Amino acid sequence: MIEIHNDGTLCVLTINRPDKANSLTADMLDALCQGVEDARTCRAVILTGVGKVFSAGADLEAAKAGLATSPLWERLSGAIARHPGLTIAALNGTVAGGAMGMVLACDLRIAVPGTKVFYPVMKLGFLPQPSDPARLAALVGPSRAKLILMAGQKILTQEALTWGLIDEVTEADALMERATALTGDVCGATAEHARAIKALISQRLP
């Protein structure tokens, strides 16, 4: 259900469970974690999904069994955030719940028209994963983060683009072509060069 294509330079991780809105089981989450960790030496990583939903978050039955509070979510987002190359979420559709963590941890987010973003932790009675609120607030500001996490608002594509939650919108049939094109420069560079530029962007100014 997690397809991994890793050529040593570019790694593409695809969630392939469209009949269940790409909802994630523990095994799928573990496979995503392993895929990102194994791609540590790649210049770029792209995460995407099959069908019209990127991911609805935790599988319902798995969530009832405790997956909603599993440390696997934080392990995944942490691995993405620590990746020294360029990480891209190529959103083939709506992203919801715990799946937001991996999306927020990526360097870039591109999406197809009609993509919705929501994280209904308040309604469901769960806390978000520890790093998600800070990453969300860094992208959209604290007030808008509260609109999503506390007021439970669904953010539509154009609004998400305006807020900076999504960086670019592209048609569905061109999504992976565009995502791959965005990795062109970094995949043509040395790992050291890519790592150095990313570190410079991430540094705190005095």
C-alpha positions, 0 to 999 in steps of 0.5 A: 500500500506504500509504493517506494521508488528510490533511484539513489537520487530521487525517492518517491513515496506513494500512498496507494489505498484509494478505496479507503481514502488513503487512510493509514494503518500502522504498517503503512506508517512504518513503511513511510518512516522506513522509506524516508529514513532509507532515502537519507542520502537522496537529494530529494523526496516526493510524497504523493498518493493515488486517487483523489485524496492524498490521505484521510489520516489514520484508518478508522479501525486502527485509530480506535486501536490506538494509532491516532496517538502512535509515536509513528506519526512524529517519527515520520514527520521528524524524519522528513524535517531532518532530511538534508535534501528537498522534500515535496508533498505532491498533494493529489487531493485532500489531506486530513488529520494525522497525515497533515504532519508529514505534509507540514514537515515537507519543504514544499507543498504543491496541490491539485485544484479542489484540495482541502486541508483540515485537522479535526483534533479538537472535534475528535478529542485528540491532541495533534502530534507534538511538532505539528502545531509549531510547523503549522503556525510557522507557515500560516501564523498562530491565528490561522493555526488556531482556525485549523486546530481549534475552530476545525476549519476546512481550508480550501485550495485558494485560501491555503495558497494565499496563506502559504500553506500550499506553495503552488497549485497545478492540474492533476495530470501534471502534478508529478511532472511538476513535482519532479521538475522542482527537484531538477536542480537539487538532484543535479547537485552534490549532496553536500551542496544541497545540504549546505544551502538548506542549512543556510535557509534554516539558520536563525539570524542573530 
